[in-house]
Amino acid sequence: MTKPLMAKATAVWLVDNTTLSFKQIADFCGMHELEVQGIADGDVATGVKGFDPVASSQLDQGEIEKGEKDPGYKLKLKFNAAATGEEKRRGPRYTPLSKRQDRPAAILWLVRFHPELADAQIAKLVGTTKPTIATIRERTHWNIQNIQPIDPVALGLCRQTELDAAVQKAAKKKAAEGGLMTDDERRKLVSTEQSLGMGTEPRMPSSIAGLENFSLSQSDADERPAKDFSDAESFFNLPDADEDDEDEDDKR
């Protein structure tokens, strides 16, 4: 635990009951110094009741006294044995009730446009479970006929950076497995900004496909007679000057 419980309420109490500097309170509560100054000015945390960190055994009175004497002193959070070994809960992301009805549409969008994503990645992005994803993939969801695919970023279920990171991770995994990717799959496996900046790759017309490997053998090339183009007149098959004069005389 790096900051006290009810950090903003604790900052309100320290501002009202101590002479600690804004920076000391901000460092102790994990806040910005300007935010603490806003609390002192009455612009921030209006109506928030102060929470005593000394009464809640989060801070010793001796720490406050040391901080008031030395503006450069950093307050130390009191050791709490109950918080030792506590880990962050692992599991699907929490989705507000107002957005839970949008999850099937987001899952369908991810399944359709990013099939390389694993179920665990989709569950982490949208905050759902693998059985729900399976029903969308297999089109056995009870409301599958009415579900329209919608970008989860547009729905506010995840951030664009999170989606891009998941897609990049899937791309590296597929490349490590040696899987072949088509042009469309390569565009899907890159971030949105990179995909928009990609140009169209030049392709050879189907009518001449395979001709790039066509070449004459050396023996065939040797058998062909070499043409002499050293004489420019013979190259262009130009008539002689005397013949032109005779033709002019006949016309006259």
Phi and psi in degrees as a GROMACS rama.xvg file:
@    title "Ramachandran Plot"
@    xaxis  label "Phi"
@    yaxis  label "Psi"
@TYPE xy
-96.0215  -15.6112  THR-2
-139.747  158.189  LYS-3
-70.2948  162.025  PRO-4
-68.0768  145.748  LEU-5
52.2426  60.9089  MET-6
-59.1408  -42.6934  ALA-7
-67.5379  -41.1258  LYS-8
-66.6385  -34.8179  ALA-9
-65.8196  -40.1741  THR-10
-63.6241  -38.5826  ALA-11
-60.8785  -42.2071  VAL-12
-66.7034  -43.0188  TRP-13
-66.3543  -36.5263  LEU-14
-65.3565  -39.0496  VAL-15
-82.0542  -25.4546  ASP-16
-119.197  0.118876  ASN-17
-135.259  170.679  THR-18
-109.155  25.339  THR-19
-66.5059  151.956  LEU-20
-74.1034  160.775  SER-21
-60.9136  -36.3107  PHE-22
-67.7733  -40.0713  LYS-23
-62.9022  -43.7008  GLN-24
-67.3024  -39.6663  ILE-25
-64.436  -43.6173  ALA-26
-65.1078  -37.3486  ASP-27
-72.0487  -38.3631  PHE-28
-94.4898  -0.465969  CYS-29
69.3764  38.7158  GLY-30
-122.806  174.309  MET-31
-87.9052  148.41  HIS-32
-61.0465  -37.5003  GLU-33
-67.5841  -31.0821  LEU-34
-67.6818  -39.1652  GLU-35
-66.2536  -39.0277  VAL-36
-62.6654  -37.3289  GLN-37
-64.2061  -33.923  GLY-38
-64.5446  -42.091  ILE-39
-66.4404  -33.498  ALA-40
-82.0094  -10.0455  ASP-41
86.3256  10.2132  GLY-42
-90.0702  -20.1703  ASP-43
-122.64  146.901  VAL-44
59.7846  39.9872  ALA-45
-67.5841  126.942  THR-46
86.876  -1.91661  GLY-47
-81.0635  127.483  VAL-48
-82.6016  134.558  LYS-49
-63.7709  145.753  GLY-50
-116.767  120.455  PHE-51
-74.78  111.984  ASP-52
-74.1855  -22.1192  PRO-53
-73.8295  -43.6294  VAL-54
-67.5682  -27.1051  ALA-55
-92.6555  11.104  SER-56
59.6879  36.9183  SER-57
-105.131  -16.3467  GLN-58
-150.362  137.132  LEU-59
-85.4743  148.719  ASP-60
-63.8399  -29.9958  GLN-61
-64.9154  -32.602  GLY-62
-66.4308  -38.5359  GLU-63
-65.2968  -41.5595  ILE-64
-65.78  -38.6697  GLU-65
-65.2563  -40.2749  LYS-66
-67.7935  -35.9208  GLY-67
-69.3326  -29.2791  GLU-68
-81.1067  -33.4841  LYS-69
-123.895  106.564  ASP-70
-62.3344  -20.83  PRO-71
-88.9473  -1.29269  GLY-72
-79.0968  137.623  TYR-73
-100.449  126.747  LYS-74
-67.3581  142.582  LEU-75
-109.183  129.972  LYS-76
-69.9713  137.291  LEU-77
-67.4164  139.739  LYS-78
-66.2713  131.5  PHE-79
-120.206  110.394  ASN-80
-66.04  -27.8278  ALA-81
-69.3056  -23.4764  ALA-82
-91.4103  -1.40317  ALA-83
-69.6804  131.096  THR-84
79.5512  5.04922  GLY-85
-73.7463  131.26  GLU-86
-117.799  156.619  GLU-87
-68.258  138.204  LYS-88
-66.819  131.374  ARG-89
-99.3849  140.502  ARG-90
156.719  -174.993  GLY-91
-61.6089  151.97  PRO-92
-65.1611  142.764  ARG-93
-74.4695  130.323  TYR-94
-114.555  127.344  THR-95
-58.4402  154.098  PRO-96
-60.3374  -33.9865  LEU-97
-69.146  -18.0516  SER-98
-112.522  -1.43523  LYS-99
-67.2455  -29.2337  ARG-100
-70.7696  -14.8509  GLN-101
-89.8189  -7.27398  ASP-102
-63.484  -42.725  ARG-103
-57.5534  -38.2758  PRO-104
-65.5332  -39.3062  ALA-105
-68.4701  -39.0704  ALA-106
-63.354  -43.907  ILE-107
-62.2737  -37.6455  LEU-108
-64.7709  -44.4162  TRP-109
-67.112  -40.1322  LEU-110
-65.727  -37.0596  VAL-111
-79.6559  -43.9735  ARG-112
-98.5241  -13.9804  PHE-113
-136.601  67.2426  HIS-114
-67.1719  -13.801  PRO-115
-75.4012  -15.5383  GLU-116
-70.718  137.643  LEU-117
-78.7342  161.527  ALA-118
-61.4258  -35.0385  ASP-119
-65.0924  -36.9537  ALA-120
-68.1149  -42.9407  GLN-121
-63.9918  -41.0046  ILE-122
-62.1957  -36.6998  ALA-123
-73.1114  -37.0632  LYS-124
-69.7077  -45.4354  LEU-125
-94.7348  -23.1958  VAL-126
82.097  48.3559  GLY-127
-128.753  -168.189  THR-128
-118.307  160.957  THR-129
-65.1893  -38.8744  LYS-130
-59.1982  -37.6016  PRO-131
-66.0467  -40.4808  THR-132
-64.3804  -38.2264  ILE-133
-63.4628  -38.5244  ALA-134
-67.1675  -32.3605  THR-135
-71.7317  -42.5528  ILE-136
-63.26  -42.7647  ARG-137
-86.4722  -0.338621  GLU-138
56.6442  40.5393  ARG-139
-110.192  8.84102  THR-140
-64.7469  144.456  HIS-141
-63.0017  -24.2654  TRP-142
-119.167  29.0657  ASN-143
-63.9972  -29.0418  ILE-144
-68.9894  -23.3961  GLN-145
-105.856  1.54571  ASN-146
-87.0386  127.194  ILE-147
-110.731  131.987  GLN-148
-66.1803  129.327  PRO-149
-134.877  139.652  ILE-150
-59.3997  125.796  ASP-151
-63.5543  -25.6231  PRO-152
-68.1862  -40.9107  VAL-153
-66.7154  -29.7027  ALA-154
-81.1956  -10.5557  LEU-155
80.9681  17.4501  GLY-156
-84.2851  -21.1153  LEU-157
-156.731  167.312  CYS-158
-92.5301  156.377  ARG-159
-62.3053  -36.4833  GLN-160
-64.7334  -36.733  THR-161
-67.8606  -41.219  GLU-162
-64.9938  -43.3108  LEU-163
-63.5859  -39.0259  ASP-164
-64.3902  -41.1506  ALA-165
-65.7952  -39.6637  ALA-166
-67.1298  -41.6824  VAL-167
-63.5788  -38.4442  GLN-168
-64.9923  -41.6688  LYS-169
-64.7322  -35.448  ALA-170
-65.4803  -43.1766  ALA-171
-65.5044  -37.9684  LYS-172
-66.1233  -41.6895  LYS-173
-68.5205  -36.7704  LYS-174
-67.2463  -36.5686  ALA-175
-67.6063  -31.7553  ALA-176
-78.5524  -9.45906  GLU-177
80.9184  20.5038  GLY-178
-75.1739  143.867  GLY-179
-85.4185  139.481  LEU-180
-120.545  140.388  MET-181
-82.2411  175.011  THR-182
-62.5477  -42.3018  ASP-183
-64.2312  -39.7284  ASP-184
-67.2873  -36.9508  GLU-185
-63.8981  -36.9371  ARG-186
-67.603  -34.7851  ARG-187
-74.4304  -26.9438  LYS-188
-86.3474  3.0496  LEU-189
-109.509  167.75  VAL-190
-68.4681  166.824  SER-191
-62.6714  -42.5906  THR-192
-65.6396  -40.853  GLU-193
-67.3173  -38.3626  GLN-194
-64.4928  -38.9651  SER-195
-69.5802  -26.4297  LEU-196
-89.4259  -6.01121  GLY-197
-75.5527  138.772  MET-198
-92.9624  168.155  GLY-199
-73.4181  128.693  THR-200
-76.1222  135.533  GLU-201
-66.6218  137.025  PRO-202
-124.265  148.324  ARG-203
-82.4154  134.369  MET-204
-57.9108  145.325  PRO-205
-64.881  -25.5028  SER-206
-68.7244  -24.5471  SER-207
-115.365  13.8768  ILE-208
-63.5317  132.512  ALA-209
96.8278  -13.9217  GLY-210
-78.3003  -12.2884  LEU-211
-68.4629  -19.3349  GLU-212
-97.2608  -0.725221  ASN-213
-79.319  131.289  PHE-214
-154.635  148.328  SER-215
-79.4778  143.93  LEU-216
-71.7022  162.805  SER-217
-67.9429  -33.9848  GLN-218
-66.7299  -41.3364  SER-219
-63.6103  -38.0671  ASP-220
-67.604  -34.276  ALA-221
-71.6569  -33.8391  ASP-222
-70.154  -26.0312  GLU-223
-69.9809  130.487  ARG-224
-68.7476  139.612  PRO-225
-81.0643  133.45  ALA-226
-93.0884  140.335  LYS-227
-100.047  110.921  ASP-228
-111.335  24.6014  PHE-229
-69.5947  -27.8477  SER-230
-91.6373  114.733  ASP-231
-64.6093  -36.2777  ALA-232
-66.9398  -38.6123  GLU-233
-69.3085  -30.6318  SER-234
-65.5992  -43.3613  PHE-235
-92.4577  -1.63146  PHE-236
57.2459  44.9774  ASN-237
-78.3819  139.28  LEU-238
-73.1582  158.771  PRO-239
-70.9561  157.853  ASP-240
-68.418  -35.1949  ALA-241
-65.4455  -40.6205  ASP-242
-62.6571  -37.4551  GLU-243
-63.7291  -38.3532  ASP-244
-67.0211  -39.536  ASP-245
-63.8978  -39.4573  GLU-246
-64.3545  -39.1998  ASP-247
-64.1649  -39.3346  GLU-248
-65.8524  -37.9072  ASP-249
-64.2055  -38.0797  ASP-250
-66.923  -35.5698  LYS-251
